[in-house]
Amino acid sequence: MKIIVCGAGSVGKSIVSYLVKGNNDIYVIDKDQKHLDELSNEFDVMPILGEASYPTVLERAGASDCDLILAVTDIDEVNMVICQIAHTLFNIPRKIARINNKVFLDPLWAILYNDKNIPIDQTISPDMEIAQNILRILKYPGSSGVLPILNNTGSILTLKIEDNCPLINIPLLQMSRQDTELNVSFINVIRNGECFIPEAYDCLATGDEITIYTPQENIEKTIRSFGLEKQVNERLLIFGGNAIAQYLGQEIENDDNISSCKIIEEDIDLAKRIALDLNHVVVIQGEMMSDLILNEADINHADASIALTDNDKDNLLISLIAAKSGVSSAISVINTPSYNELVSNMSNSILVDRGSVTISGLLKEIRKVNMQEAYSISRGQGEIWVVKLNDMSVAAGKKIGELNLPKQSKIFALKRGDEIIYPDLSTKLHSGDSILLYVDSIVIKQVEKIFS
């Protein structure tokens, strides 16, 4: 597939880092040579210097035979123009635009995006999605990630196993006997940086990061079952005053469970702008890691810190300082996969991977499977697909063991009517079932062939 990515900033970089794993020819357009150099040094892409909204620049990128264009610059209006030109002049079949401004996303104006008006096939809002991701983590203290699935009836829950977990050294098969309230299906485990699908007789170990499915109403019970319950996050400290911080601030102001929230931003103009938009959130202007500013922000009494800067190293250092200061949950947003293991080994750290959050909104477009929902999980090491079977589906009428799924993939749950089933290899699939499928990144193409 030939793909043009317009914008080589943090969002563009996170998208490219994922797309290069597939069999794609990727062209990246940006007006900043430094951004292009950083990207082309790290990934196998074709950099194009120029304004992505100029027809001549798109022509240089080979737009006439492009399959998909992603307009993900920092400016919504520019992204709209890119999609219009891509449609009118180059007839690019699929056009996706990054839209952050809530005005443009209001359902009242949904008619705006179609071939007769602005030809955008799909909009993505990475900053808003990251903010929602963080809010879910704050809502369920003890979790490292919460993704709603099946129309919010279930959740994909990420937990980091600690020393006091009562389920350590108990085979997965026997856990429900140890804890009768436990109602989960295990998806994968990351141990010492390695990701694997656990078997029935595998045991959990301290430091494991597990991903599981559980019904929505069972999230808090599940966190308790693994010994991870923590105090409610009432006092928040946010580092960085970007769009994510602004979304968070607006949502937090309407949350009665949050008693205080402070945002630290170094840029004085940006700090003033955020302060004008927020009524109750306190904005502090100053150097983020200055002892004076941290004391003013009262970091020692914060329940959770959220590092949102565009610099991964700064976010890691901020989270380390916060953890050393006694903060229960130190959340970092990062872009660079090479930092993943370092973040995982930091005490009290929670990672929000910009790439996984961003690409989740695109998976249904780039995968050759008709999916209802899709998520990138485990920092890009795997994906979750929700596929509804019909009479034409190859899998319908077969037992799971007859599908010959690669061992790095697993159907971990299925919805049949209103019932959730945790299947095994002998479970027969029916037309109308919605199957929840985990696919490791190395076997995506094999699984696509089975369900395409």
URLIN-V350049 format. One record per run of one state. SS is the DSSP state (H for helix, E for strand, L for the rest). FROM is the first residue (numbers start at 0). LEN is the number of residues. Records with the same first field share a line. If there is no record, write none. Layout:
SS: FROM-LEN  FROM-LEN
This chain:
L: 0-1  6-3  19-5  30-2  42-3  49-5  60-2  65-2  71-4  88-5  98-3  105-1  113-4  118-3  124-1  139-5  149-4  160-7  168-3  178-5  191-2  196-7  204-4  225-9  239-3  252-7  265-2  277-4  285-5  296-2  301-2  307-4  324-4  334-2  344-4  360-2  366-6  380-1  388-10  403-5  416-2  421-6  428-5  451-1
E: 1-5  24-6  45-4  67-4  93-5  112-1  117-1  121-3  144-5  153-7  167-1  183-8  193-3  203-1  208-7  234-5  259-6  281-4  303-4  328-6  348-5  372-5  381-7  398-1  408-8  418-3  427-1  433-7
H: 9-10  32-10  54-6  62-3  75-13  101-4  106-6  125-14  171-7  215-10  242-10  267-10  290-6  298-3  311-13  336-8  353-7  362-4  377-3  399-4  440-11
